Amino acid sequence: MVLTLAVILHFILPLAGAGLRLQFSPKNALFKLGDRQQLTCILSDCEEDVKYIWKPLEDKPLYGKVISSPAESKLIFSNITKNHENTIICEARCKDVSRQARARVNVYSFPKDPVISGHERLVLGKEAILTCKVSNVYPEEYIKFEWILGDELVPTQDPKNNMETTESFYTFIPQNESVRNVTCRASLELDGLPSDQRTRETTVSMHVLYAPRSVRTSGAGTVQVGSNLSLTCEAEGNPKPEFSWRTPKHAGQLEEVKVGREILLLNVSLSDAGIYECTASNELGRQTVMATVTIHGPPVDTVISMSLNEPKEQGFLNKSYLSNSVPKSRPVLSKVRNGSETELASVETPPRNTSVQVLPSKWVHEGENITICCNSVSFPPPAIVLRKLDGGRDIYSPNGTFLLVNLTANDTGQYQVNVTNALGYETKNFTIHVMETFTSPLPTWNDYIIPATGLGVLASVAGILEYLRRAKRKGIYELSKCRPGTV
């Protein structure tokens, strides 16, 4: 009898355990750091109370709370941390029958969008490094970065892992000042991670800084005495350039007259003529251009002198004429008799009474400017040429005014002014002394001698003489008194 019962139990008990099913979910858990999560273990088809046992495969605590009921058992994690990474085993016992299942728990963190830095102050033509930083990402070895410039995927360096951040770098040289977008895309490539949580990206606009360029002026030219004149300066640059104006005013020195894009001259006079200098500047540099303003006005301050010296019937009567006007006036000597005006024959003369004035002084410091004023009496009108005797090209001025700017020690030396017309010439020599200030050498004087009118340089004296032969005028011609910068 006992033997029969043992045989029956040997066959019946396995049959009873064969219907038990253990469900364990989720089997491959990927939990987000900081979340509240749980594992659930359910043994089906057991008619008795089930006993559940939870245990870790790795040698560390479960870091969770077990809540069991007759129907199921749960392992609850109130706040997921990296410590929860483990393989968890759930064992369920129904009487003498036991079932086991296991689940792998992995955790991840990808809480924030990437942060791009280094894009705010890019300088045109200089190497720049952009940084894309992702904070608190885990596991960091699965993060992948992509840089997109506009619509183009660009090569990047391998990411660098720090204590709490992972960084990627993009090195390039800005070649275009236009505003472009750059995108940093970070992807956490973990199996089982939902697609909407796998990738984060940030797009910013790159601001490329560059020094002022393409500086240009408008409004310069020739105007009549008494009219109004507006000069405007424009330039490209980032940051936006600031503008300042300077003009020759006193003793040939440039004087700052206004800060701003526009300068307005009301009721202009001959003294307002000259070379106006506009400077566009920002923190990366500056660029300067010059604009020539010519003021035209009728003759004023006219003086006529005569030398009688006991004139005879066949003798000569010397008369000279001096007048201030722009452009130079043409003197005409007429005889009025009985209300009738008859133009007399004109007298031509080679240059004479030539004088040279150097303002503010023949002794100046490096970096300063001087104005050279040449006065002479002649007709036809002369050509005036300035030359540095120990080397340098000839510089031509139609009104005898020369502006030398930003002088250096190399500009020290002897100079000559040559006043020439078709009847002859006269020269005057003088010396300029530039005292050193022991700064780095600057370009030579030849690059900075600027005729006050801003006109070109005549190629040779032969060209000047040819120009004078074509001048057909009458009377005596005398250069006006020098106005530094006047045209």
SULHU-V13979 format. One record per residue. N is the residue number from 1. PHI is phi in degrees with one decimal (999 if undefined). OMEGA is omega in degrees with one decimal (* if undefined). Layout:
# SULHU-V13979
N & PHI & OMEGA
N & PHI & OMEGA
This chain:
# SULHU-V13979
1 & 999 & 179.5
2 & -64.6 & 179.1
3 & -64.0 & 179.7
4 & -65.0 & 179.3
5 & -63.9 & 179.7
6 & -64.9 & 178.6
7 & -65.6 & 179.5
8 & -61.8 & -179.8
9 & -64.1 & -179.8
10 & -62.7 & -178.4
11 & -94.7 & -175.1
12 & -77.1 & -176.0
13 & -61.1 & 175.7
14 & -60.4 & 178.8
15 & -66.5 & 179.1
16 & -67.7 & 179.8
17 & -74.3 & -177.2
18 & -66.2 & -178.5
19 & -87.5 & -178.6
20 & -80.0 & 178.8
21 & -126.2 & -179.4
22 & -104.3 & 178.3
23 & -108.0 & -177.8
24 & -130.4 & -177.3
25 & -141.0 & -12.9
26 & -77.1 & -177.4
27 & -78.8 & 175.6
28 & -121.4 & -173.9
29 & -91.2 & 172.9
30 & -123.7 & -172.6
31 & -103.5 & 179.2
32 & -86.1 & 178.6
33 & -56.3 & 179.0
34 & 93.7 & -179.2
35 & -79.1 & 171.1
36 & -101.0 & -176.3
37 & -134.6 & -179.6
38 & -153.5 & 169.5
39 & -111.5 & -176.4
40 & -122.9 & -179.2
41 & -125.4 & -177.3
42 & -132.9 & 174.7
43 & -105.4 & -176.9
44 & -96.1 & 172.1
45 & 66.9 & 173.9
46 & -106.1 & -177.2
47 & -84.2 & 179.5
48 & -110.0 & 174.8
49 & -66.4 & -178.0
50 & -97.3 & 175.3
51 & -106.3 & -177.5
52 & -106.6 & 177.4
53 & -128.5 & 177.6
54 & -107.0 & 178.2
55 & -153.9 & 179.0
56 & -86.6 & 175.5
57 & -75.5 & 178.5
58 & -84.9 & -174.3
59 & -83.2 & 174.1
60 & -161.0 & -176.3
61 & -64.0 & 176.8
62 & -75.1 & -176.7
63 & 55.3 & 179.3
64 & -150.0 & -178.9
65 & -117.1 & -178.6
66 & -97.0 & 175.0
67 & -125.6 & -176.6
68 & -118.1 & 175.0
69 & -140.0 & 178.4
70 & -59.0 & -175.5
71 & -92.7 & -173.9
72 & -159.6 & 174.9
73 & -135.2 & -179.0
74 & -125.8 & 171.3
75 & -107.9 & -171.8
76 & -103.9 & 174.4
77 & -108.4 & -175.3
78 & -74.1 & -178.2
79 & -149.7 & -174.2
80 & -64.6 & 174.2
81 & -128.5 & 178.3
82 & -63.3 & 179.9
83 & -66.8 & -177.6
84 & -80.3 & 176.8
85 & -68.0 & -174.9
86 & -173.8 & 168.9
87 & -106.8 & -173.5
88 & -103.5 & 178.5
89 & -110.6 & 174.1
90 & -114.7 & 177.9
91 & -115.0 & 179.6
92 & -120.0 & -177.8
93 & -119.3 & 175.1
94 & -118.4 & -170.8
95 & 54.8 & -178.4
96 & -97.6 & -178.7
97 & -101.9 & -178.2
98 & -124.4 & 174.8
99 & -128.1 & 179.9
100 & -129.7 & 172.6
101 & -146.9 & -178.8
102 & -135.0 & 178.7
103 & -140.1 & 176.9
104 & -95.8 & 178.6
105 & -108.7 & 172.4
106 & -117.3 & -178.8
107 & -124.7 & 178.5
108 & -148.7 & 175.8
109 & -146.4 & 177.2
110 & -152.2 & -165.9
111 & -81.7 & -169.3
112 & -132.5 & 173.3
113 & -70.1 & 176.9
114 & -61.2 & 176.8
115 & -118.4 & -179.9
116 & -100.5 & 176.0
117 & -133.5 & 179.4
118 & 93.3 & -176.9
119 & -91.9 & -171.6
120 & -78.5 & -173.3
121 & -135.3 & 175.1
122 & -79.8 & -179.2
123 & -113.3 & -177.8
124 & -56.3 & 176.2
125 & 83.4 & -179.8
126 & -114.4 & -177.2
127 & -59.8 & 179.7
128 & -129.4 & 177.7
129 & -124.5 & 174.4
130 & -95.8 & -179.4
131 & -119.2 & 174.3
132 & -114.4 & -173.0
133 & -120.4 & 174.0
134 & -118.3 & -175.2
135 & -101.2 & 171.8
136 & 56.9 & 176.8
137 & -89.2 & -180.0
138 & -152.3 & -9.6
139 & -75.5 & -171.3
140 & -67.7 & -179.0
141 & -72.1 & 179.6
142 & -99.2 & -179.6
143 & -83.6 & 179.2
144 & -131.1 & -177.8
145 & -112.0 & 171.3
146 & -137.1 & 175.3
147 & -109.5 & -179.0
148 & -126.9 & 179.4
149 & -101.9 & -172.3
150 & 68.2 & 175.4
151 & -114.6 & -173.2
152 & -109.2 & 175.4
153 & -78.1 & -174.7
154 & -114.3 & 179.8
155 & -68.6 & -179.3
156 & -134.9 & 177.3
157 & -85.0 & 176.6
158 & -64.5 & -179.3
159 & -68.3 & -179.5
160 & -120.8 & -178.9
161 & -98.5 & 174.3
162 & -112.8 & -176.6
163 & -61.4 & -176.1
164 & -125.1 & -177.1
165 & -133.4 & 171.5
166 & -125.1 & -172.8
167 & -122.6 & 172.3
168 & -126.7 & -175.0
169 & -126.4 & 175.3
170 & -127.4 & -178.0
171 & -107.8 & -179.4
172 & -160.8 & 176.8
173 & -118.0 & 178.8
174 & -61.3 & 179.9
175 & -111.3 & -175.9
176 & -134.5 & -177.4
177 & -82.7 & -179.6
178 & -68.8 & -178.9
179 & -73.1 & 178.0
180 & -128.0 & 178.1
181 & -95.7 & 173.9
182 & -128.5 & -176.6
183 & -121.2 & 171.1
184 & -110.4 & -179.0
185 & -114.2 & 179.6
186 & -115.1 & -179.1
187 & -127.6 & 175.8
188 & -98.9 & -170.9
189 & -91.5 & 177.9
190 & -113.6 & 175.1
191 & -64.8 & 178.4
192 & 89.3 & 179.3
193 & -77.8 & 179.8
194 & -56.9 & -175.9
195 & -61.8 & -178.9
196 & -74.8 & 177.4
197 & -113.5 & -174.5
198 & -81.3 & -170.8
199 & -127.5 & 172.6
200 & -131.7 & 179.3
201 & -146.9 & 179.2
202 & -135.3 & 178.6
203 & -122.0 & 178.0
204 & -131.6 & 174.7
205 & -95.1 & 178.1
206 & -89.9 & 179.7
207 & -108.2 & -177.5
208 & -95.3 & -179.6
209 & -93.4 & 176.1
210 & -154.8 & -177.6
211 & -69.1 & 179.1
212 & -56.3 & 177.0
213 & -151.6 & -178.8
214 & 53.2 & 178.3
215 & -71.1 & -177.6
216 & -148.4 & 178.4
217 & -118.8 & 174.9
218 & -139.3 & 178.6
219 & 101.6 & -179.6
220 & -73.5 & -179.8
221 & 150.7 & -177.6
222 & -111.1 & 176.9
223 & -134.3 & -179.1
224 & -89.7 & 175.1
225 & -55.0 & 178.0
226 & 92.8 & 179.9
227 & -88.4 & 178.5
228 & -104.4 & -177.2
229 & -137.8 & 177.4
230 & -118.1 & 177.1
231 & -110.5 & -178.5
232 & -123.9 & 179.8
233 & -120.3 & 179.1
234 & -132.7 & 179.9
235 & -162.3 & 172.5
236 & -99.9 & 178.4
237 & 166.3 & 176.4
238 & -144.5 & 5.6
239 & -62.3 & -178.2
240 & -56.8 & -175.5
241 & -66.8 & 168.9
242 & -103.0 & -173.2
243 & -120.0 & 172.6
244 & -141.7 & -178.2
245 & -118.4 & 171.7
246 & -135.1 & 179.9
247 & -146.4 & 175.6
248 & -64.1 & -179.4
249 & -129.8 & -172.7
250 & -116.8 & 173.9
251 & 53.0 & 174.2
252 & 79.0 & -179.4
253 & -86.6 & 177.8
254 & -77.4 & -175.9
255 & -122.0 & 178.0
256 & -72.4 & -175.7
257 & -113.3 & -178.2
258 & -163.9 & 172.5
259 & -110.0 & -178.6
260 & 143.8 & -177.1
261 & -68.8 & -170.7
262 & -124.8 & 173.0
263 & -125.7 & -176.0
264 & -115.1 & 177.5
265 & -109.3 & -179.3
266 & -104.1 & 174.9
267 & 50.6 & -172.8
268 & -65.6 & 174.9
269 & -124.2 & -180.0
270 & -60.0 & -179.0
271 & -70.9 & 178.7
272 & -83.4 & 179.4
273 & -71.9 & 176.7
274 & 147.5 & -179.9
275 & -99.7 & 177.6
276 & -94.9 & -174.3
277 & -114.0 & 176.8
278 & -108.2 & 178.3
279 & -119.0 & 173.5
280 & -102.9 & -174.8
281 & -142.0 & 166.0
282 & -144.9 & -173.5
283 & -66.2 & -178.1
284 & -97.9 & 179.7
285 & 157.7 & -179.3
286 & -149.7 & 176.0
287 & -143.0 & -174.8
288 & -123.2 & 172.9
289 & -129.4 & -179.4
290 & -118.5 & 178.4
291 & -127.6 & -177.7
292 & -94.6 & 177.0
293 & -111.8 & 177.8
294 & -112.4 & 179.2
295 & -109.4 & 176.3
296 & -99.8 & 178.8
297 & -149.2 & 179.8
298 & -70.0 & 177.8
299 & -60.3 & 176.0
300 & -138.5 & 177.9
301 & 54.3 & -178.9
302 & -75.2 & -179.9
303 & -129.0 & 176.2
304 & -120.1 & 177.0
305 & -124.7 & -178.5
306 & -130.2 & 175.6
307 & -117.2 & -175.0
308 & -80.7 & 176.3
309 & 45.8 & 177.3
310 & 46.6 & -178.9
311 & -63.4 & 176.9
312 & -107.8 & -177.1
313 & -61.9 & -179.7
314 & -104.3 & -177.1
315 & -85.8 & -177.4
316 & -123.4 & 174.8
317 & -117.1 & -178.9
318 & -87.1 & 175.7
319 & -128.6 & 176.5
320 & -124.8 & -172.4
321 & -132.1 & 177.0
322 & -137.2 & -179.8
323 & -147.3 & -178.8
324 & -108.3 & 179.2
325 & -159.6 & 173.4
326 & -136.3 & -2.8
327 & -69.8 & -176.4
328 & -58.3 & -178.7
329 & -79.2 & 177.4
330 & -102.8 & -178.9
331 & -74.9 & 176.3
332 & -128.5 & 179.7
333 & -102.4 & -177.5
334 & -124.8 & 176.1
335 & -108.8 & -179.4
336 & -108.3 & -179.8
337 & -144.7 & -179.1
338 & 53.5 & 177.3
339 & 76.9 & -179.5
340 & -108.3 & -176.9
341 & -105.6 & 179.3
342 & -122.8 & -179.8
343 & -76.2 & -179.5
344 & -88.2 & 177.7
345 & -65.0 & 179.9
346 & -86.7 & -179.1
347 & -115.1 & 176.7
348 & -99.2 & -177.4
349 & -146.3 & 174.7
350 & -73.1 & 179.5
351 & -58.5 & 177.8
352 & -151.8 & -179.9
353 & 53.5 & -178.6
354 & -74.6 & 177.4
355 & -136.2 & -180.0
356 & -127.0 & 178.5
357 & -123.8 & 179.0
358 & -112.1 & -176.4
359 & -117.9 & 0.9
360 & -79.9 & -177.3
361 & -165.8 & 173.9
362 & -78.2 & 176.9
363 & -110.3 & -178.2
364 & -137.1 & 176.6
365 & -94.7 & 176.8
366 & -57.8 & 179.4
367 & 89.8 & 179.9
368 & -85.8 & -179.6
369 & -116.3 & 173.4
370 & -135.3 & 175.6
371 & -119.8 & 178.7
372 & -105.7 & -177.2
373 & -115.3 & 179.9
374 & -114.5 & 177.0
375 & -117.2 & -179.1
376 & -157.1 & 176.2
377 & -111.8 & -179.8
378 & -168.7 & 169.9
379 & -156.1 & 3.5
380 & -62.5 & -178.7
381 & -54.8 & -176.1
382 & -87.0 & 165.3
383 & -99.4 & -177.4
384 & -115.1 & -175.9
385 & -125.0 & 176.5
386 & -106.2 & -179.4
387 & -141.5 & 170.8
388 & -88.6 & -167.9
389 & -66.6 & -178.9
390 & -93.9 & 176.1
391 & 132.8 & 179.4
392 & 126.2 & -176.7
393 & -83.3 & 177.0
394 & -78.9 & 179.1
395 & -116.5 & -174.1
396 & -102.3 & 173.5
397 & -139.1 & -179.0
398 & -76.3 & -177.3
399 & -121.8 & 174.5
400 & 82.2 & -179.3
401 & -115.5 & 178.6
402 & -126.8 & 178.0
403 & -114.2 & 176.7
404 & -106.1 & -174.3
405 & -115.9 & 173.2
406 & 53.0 & -175.9
407 & -68.1 & 175.9
408 & -124.3 & 179.6
409 & -61.9 & 178.5
410 & -66.4 & -179.6
411 & -84.5 & 175.3
412 & -65.4 & 178.2
413 & 157.2 & -177.6
414 & -94.8 & -178.5
415 & -120.4 & 178.2
416 & -137.8 & 172.1
417 & -106.2 & 179.4
418 & -113.3 & 179.6
419 & -108.0 & -170.8
420 & -132.9 & 164.1
421 & -133.2 & -174.2
422 & -66.4 & -176.0
423 & -96.9 & -179.3
424 & 159.2 & -178.5
425 & -150.5 & 175.0
426 & -144.6 & -178.0
427 & -122.5 & 174.8
428 & -136.9 & 178.7
429 & -105.9 & 177.5
430 & -157.5 & -176.3
431 & -120.8 & 175.9
432 & -113.7 & 179.6
433 & -115.8 & 177.0
434 & -109.0 & -176.7
435 & -86.2 & -175.6
436 & -71.1 & 173.1
437 & -117.4 & 175.3
438 & 57.8 & 172.4
439 & -105.7 & -179.3
440 & -63.8 & -176.0
441 & -63.4 & 179.7
442 & -112.5 & 178.6
443 & -58.1 & -176.5
444 & -69.4 & -174.0
445 & -62.2 & -175.2
446 & -63.3 & -178.9
447 & -82.8 & -171.9
448 & -126.7 & 177.7
449 & -75.4 & -174.5
450 & -124.8 & 173.1
451 & -57.5 & -173.0
452 & -61.7 & 179.1
453 & -83.9 & -178.0
454 & 76.6 & -179.2
455 & -81.6 & -174.9
456 & -77.4 & 179.4
457 & -103.7 & 176.9
458 & -73.9 & -172.7
459 & -70.1 & -174.7
460 & -160.5 & 178.3
461 & -63.9 & 178.6
462 & -60.9 & 177.2
463 & -64.9 & 179.3
464 & -62.6 & -178.5
465 & -62.1 & 179.1
466 & -64.1 & 178.1
467 & -63.6 & -177.9
468 & -71.9 & -179.6
469 & -64.0 & -178.5
470 & -84.9 & -179.7
471 & -80.0 & -178.3
472 & -113.3 & -179.6
473 & -133.8 & -178.6
474 & -122.1 & 173.6
475 & 96.2 & 179.4
476 & -103.4 & -175.9
477 & -114.7 & 177.1
478 & -135.3 & 178.0
479 & -61.7 & 180.0
480 & -70.8 & 176.5
481 & -62.6 & -170.1
482 & -64.2 & 167.0
483 & -116.0 & -178.3
484 & -54.0 & 176.9
485 & 84.7 & -176.9
486 & -82.4 & 176.7
487 & -115.2 & *
